[in-house]
Amino acid sequence: MTHTVTEACIKCKYTDCVVVCRVDCFRDGRIFLNLEPDECFDCAVCIPECPVNAIYAEEDVPKDQRHMTKLNAELAKLPTWKSITKRKAALPEAEEWKDKTGKLSELIR
């Protein structure tokens, strides 16, 4: 079991979650954070830290976001998606995008 970062993170990329992660399982993409499922051990401390409610325990991922569990695992294996452990500023457009849905087409791998 692991956690999943959903589409809500796309084009926001708040990093409040990474500073509380006990095992450094977050990966940093250009406009999205994801979780490395082989490292996440379900402590759940990241969930309340996300200001856009983008993180879910795998069993709680909304039906329309279940595709993101597999995508998190795929992206975490890409060499360009490096571990992130320190807070960074959110993306400049985060406020504009934080309440939007259906953002998967915006994802840059």
C-alpha positions in Angstrom: 0.0 0.0 0.0 1.2 3.5 -0.7 0.0 7.0 -1.2 -0.9 8.8 -4.5 -0.5 12.3 -5.6 -3.4 13.2 -7.8 -4.0 15.7 -10.6 -4.7 18.5 -8.1 -0.9 18.9 -7.8 -0.4 19.6 -11.5 0.6 23.2 -12.2 0.7 23.9 -8.4 3.5 21.9 -6.9 3.3 23.1 -3.4 6.1 21.4 -1.5 4.8 21.5 2.1 4.5 17.7 1.9 8.1 17.0 1.1 9.5 18.5 4.3 7.4 16.2 6.5 8.1 13.0 4.6 10.1 10.6 6.8 11.5 8.5 3.9 12.1 11.1 1.1 9.7 9.4 -1.3 8.6 12.5 -3.2 9.9 13.1 -6.7 10.2 16.5 -8.4 8.9 17.0 -11.9 8.6 20.3 -13.7 5.0 21.0 -12.8 4.1 18.1 -10.5 5.3 16.1 -7.5 4.8 12.4 -7.3 5.4 9.6 -4.8 7.8 6.7 -5.2 5.6 3.8 -4.1 8.5 1.5 -3.3 9.7 4.0 -0.7 6.4 5.3 0.8 5.4 3.4 3.9 2.0 5.0 4.5 2.8 7.2 7.5 0.2 9.7 6.1 2.0 12.8 7.5 2.0 14.3 4.1 -1.7 14.2 3.5 -2.8 17.1 5.8 0.2 19.2 4.6 -1.0 19.5 1.0 -2.8 22.8 0.6 -4.7 21.5 -2.5 -5.7 18.1 -1.0 -3.8 16.2 -3.8 -2.5 13.3 -1.7 -4.5 10.2 -0.8 -3.9 6.8 0.7 -4.2 4.3 -2.1 -7.5 2.9 -0.9 -9.0 6.4 -0.7 -8.0 7.7 -4.1 -11.2 9.0 -5.8 -12.4 6.9 -8.7 -11.7 9.6 -11.2 -8.1 9.8 -10.0 -7.2 6.1 -9.7 -5.1 6.3 -12.9 -2.7 8.5 -10.9 -1.5 5.6 -8.7 0.0 3.9 -11.7 1.3 7.2 -13.1 3.0 8.0 -9.8 4.9 4.7 -10.0 5.9 5.2 -13.7 7.1 8.8 -13.2 9.1 7.9 -10.1 11.2 5.6 -12.2 12.2 8.2 -14.7 15.8 9.5 -14.2 14.7 13.1 -14.6 12.4 12.9 -11.6 14.8 13.4 -8.7 14.1 13.1 -5.0 13.0 16.3 -3.3 13.4 16.9 0.4 13.4 20.6 0.8 10.6 23.2 0.4 10.6 25.2 -2.8 8.3 28.0 -3.8 5.1 26.8 -5.5 4.8 27.4 -9.2 4.0 31.0 -10.1 0.6 29.9 -11.5 -0.3 27.8 -8.5 -3.0 30.1 -7.2 -4.6 30.2 -10.7 -4.6 26.4 -11.1 -5.2 25.1 -7.5 -9.0 24.7 -7.9 -9.0 23.5 -11.5 -9.8 19.9 -12.3 -9.0 17.7 -15.3 -5.4 18.8 -15.4 -3.8 15.6 -16.6 -3.3 16.9 -20.2 -1.1 19.7 -18.7 1.4 17.2 -17.2 4.9 17.3 -18.5 6.8 14.1 -18.1 
